[in-house]
Amino acid sequence: MRLINRRPGVVLATLLTLLPFVAVLIAYAIGSDIRLTANPADKLLPAPATVLETAGRLLTEPDRRSGDVLFWLDTWASLKRLLIGVGISAFIATLFGLLIGLLPVFRSTLAGFVAVVSMIPPLALLPILFIVFGLGELSKVVLIVIGILPFLIRDLSGRVLEIPREMIVKAETLGASTLVIALRVALPQLLPRLIQAIRLSLGPAWLFLIAAEAIAADQGLGYRIFLVRRYLAMDVILTYVIWITALAFVMDWMLKTASRKAFPWSEGTL
């Protein structure tokens, strides 16, 4: 049997999935041990036990001044900004994806503009956003929207254009208006693609969020990482990085599960 046709069983597939993570953990433990053996005061690669101890402290110990556990306050602040930014982007992208994909007038007007805007590095606009919108929550949310919205619009409008013309012609034959075609024909085809596009956008969205929080914030996961970097507190930084990765993974898994349950007919999963 050719290798391309061999599929691992459940147990083997699970082991293969865990293998890269175990390899990275072992490599890190070896590297940490080598550095700490040469210099016990080394802070660059803290021992895994140290990272676990720090994680336990961050998750449970309240701040001496406020009495709150800063870890959870940072998590809530970042998630709130991220969810608002992604939610606004998804809504606008769905609307413009339908308009560009269905209406030639809007396609001629906006498709080229969106393509050009998508080439602008969002982080280059960060100083402008802080000047225009201030250093508060709005500028951070706007950066997320600017960062992922053009991609979402281009992806969703492309999906609408992929809808077989026969489906639209049949709806027109049955007397459906443009609005009905958009809501009853195009939108159901668009929603599975929207979820997939959001999943692909989560990584960039986190990047823009962390960048904004690092520059101007008093709470948030990115703010805390860049606050403790001056003390070379790698155990704290690694805890926050692992937590951000876990949050992103859970969000991706939830979106994937929701897509499978809501749209089982949609082919392919990421």
WOQUINOR-V423326 format. One record per residue. RES is the residue in one letter. SS is DSSP state (H for helix, E for strand, - for the rest). PSI is psi in radians with two decimals (none if undefined). Layout:
RES,SS,PSI
RES,SS,PSI
This chain:
M,-,2.37
R,-,2.60
L,H,-0.55
I,H,-0.37
N,H,-0.01
R,-,2.20
R,-,2.24
P,-,2.61
G,-,-3.13
V,H,-0.82
V,H,-0.84
L,H,-0.69
A,H,-0.69
T,H,-0.77
L,H,-0.72
L,H,-0.60
T,H,-0.70
L,H,-0.37
L,H,-0.85
P,H,-0.65
F,H,-0.75
V,H,-0.70
A,H,-0.75
V,H,-0.73
L,H,-0.75
I,H,-0.76
A,H,-0.73
Y,H,-0.76
A,H,-0.72
I,H,-0.80
G,H,-0.72
S,H,-0.75
D,H,-0.70
I,H,-0.79
R,H,-0.73
L,H,-0.52
T,H,-0.72
A,H,-0.60
N,-,1.73
P,-,-0.37
A,-,0.08
D,-,2.37
K,-,-0.12
L,-,-0.77
L,-,1.45
P,-,2.66
A,-,2.59
P,H,-0.64
A,H,-0.65
T,H,-0.73
V,H,-0.74
L,H,-0.72
E,H,-0.75
T,H,-0.71
A,H,-0.77
G,H,-0.68
R,H,-0.78
L,H,-0.62
L,H,-0.29
T,H,-0.57
E,-,2.23
P,-,2.74
D,-,2.46
R,-,-0.57
R,-,-0.82
S,-,-0.43
G,-,0.00
D,-,2.67
V,-,1.88
L,H,-0.53
F,H,-0.77
W,H,-0.55
L,H,-0.74
D,H,-0.73
T,H,-0.81
W,H,-0.72
A,H,-0.77
S,H,-0.76
L,H,-0.68
K,H,-0.82
R,H,-0.75
L,H,-0.83
L,H,-0.67
I,H,-0.80
G,H,-0.79
V,H,-0.68
G,H,-0.81
I,H,-0.76
S,H,-0.74
A,H,-0.72
F,H,-0.87
I,H,-0.72
A,H,-0.67
T,H,-0.78
L,H,-0.89
F,H,-0.51
G,H,-0.71
L,H,-0.76
L,H,-0.83
I,H,-0.67
G,H,-0.55
L,H,-0.62
L,-,1.99
P,H,-0.58
V,H,-0.82
F,H,-0.60
R,H,-0.75
S,H,-0.56
T,H,-0.72
L,H,-0.43
A,H,-0.82
G,H,-0.68
F,H,-0.78
V,H,-0.68
A,H,-0.72
V,H,-0.76
V,H,-0.60
S,-,-0.31
M,-,-0.20
I,-,2.20
P,-,2.02
P,H,-0.63
L,H,-0.42
A,H,-0.38
L,H,-0.10
L,H,-0.82
P,H,-0.67
I,H,-0.71
L,H,-0.70
F,H,-0.61
I,H,-0.75
V,H,-0.81
F,H,-0.05
G,-,-3.06
L,-,0.17
G,-,-2.74
E,H,-0.58
L,H,-0.76
S,H,-0.60
K,H,-0.73
V,H,-0.73
V,H,-0.66
L,H,-0.73
I,H,-0.78
V,H,-0.85
I,H,-0.59
G,H,-0.67
I,H,-0.28
L,H,-0.83
P,H,-0.73
F,H,-0.78
L,H,-0.76
I,H,-0.80
R,H,-0.70
D,H,-0.78
L,H,-0.69
S,H,-0.61
G,H,-0.66
R,H,-0.70
V,H,-0.69
L,H,-0.41
E,H,-0.21
I,-,2.25
P,-,2.32
R,H,-0.48
E,H,-0.63
M,H,-0.72
I,H,-0.69
V,H,-0.72
K,H,-0.73
A,H,-0.68
E,H,-0.67
T,H,-0.60
L,-,0.06
G,-,0.24
A,-,2.40
S,-,3.04
T,H,-0.71
L,H,-0.74
V,H,-0.72
I,H,-0.72
A,H,-0.75
L,H,-0.59
R,H,-0.37
V,H,-0.95
A,H,-0.78
L,H,-0.81
P,H,-0.57
Q,H,-0.44
L,H,-0.58
L,H,-0.76
P,H,-0.68
R,H,-0.60
L,H,-0.78
I,H,-0.75
Q,H,-0.70
A,H,-0.67
I,H,-0.71
R,H,-0.74
L,H,-0.41
S,H,-0.17
L,H,-0.71
G,H,-0.96
P,H,-0.65
A,H,-0.75
W,H,-0.70
L,H,-0.85
F,H,-0.64
L,H,-0.85
I,H,-0.71
A,H,-0.76
A,H,-0.74
E,H,-0.55
A,H,-0.52
I,H,-0.76
A,-,1.65
A,-,2.76
D,-,0.05
Q,-,2.73
G,-,2.75
L,H,-0.74
G,H,-0.69
Y,H,-0.76
R,H,-0.67
I,H,-0.82
F,H,-0.31
L,H,-0.74
V,H,-0.13
R,H,-0.50
R,H,-0.35
Y,H,0.09
L,-,0.66
A,-,1.29
M,H,-0.50
D,H,-0.66
V,H,-0.78
I,H,-0.79
L,H,-0.66
T,H,-0.78
Y,H,-0.69
V,H,-0.77
I,H,-0.68
W,H,-0.73
I,H,-0.74
T,H,-0.73
A,H,-0.75
L,H,-0.78
A,H,-0.71
F,H,-0.77
V,H,-0.74
M,H,-0.74
D,H,-0.74
W,H,-0.71
M,H,-0.73
L,H,-0.71
K,H,-0.75
T,H,-0.75
A,H,-0.70
S,H,-0.73
R,H,-0.68
K,H,-0.67
A,H,-0.57
F,-,1.15
P,-,-0.32
W,-,-0.24
S,-,2.21
E,-,2.47
G,-,2.49
T,-,2.61
L,-,none
